[in-house]
Amino acid sequence: MIFELRIYRLHKGKKKAFTQQFNKAKKFMKKYGVTFVTAWENAEKDEFIWIRSFANAKARDKALEAYYGSPEWLKIVGLIRPKIARREVRIMNKVA
């Protein structure tokens, strides 16, 4: 199992608009093989933190290609990415 810890620093005042678009994106993740695990916010730093998972590296590659090429994503990508000032992604493998 592979997990991605994703930390987005949002532009000031964009959290609500970002969250609305993220919730749309979350609705079609599973369809393309992306498993949404959970999300948090760090209001102090305008951060949106979330985790998604995949069965293995090959499944991750296949899912991300399908997801980011999907008509649903292409419809909202221009609305969601400009709200992110900085993005950090950490790939993690389950140990126990």
Buried (B, 14 or more C-beta within 10 A) or exposed (E): EBBBBBBBBBBEEBBEBBBEBBEBBBEBBEEBBBBBEEBEBEEEEBBBBBBBBBEEEEBBEBBBEBBEEBEBBEEBBEBBEEBBEEEEEEEEEEEE
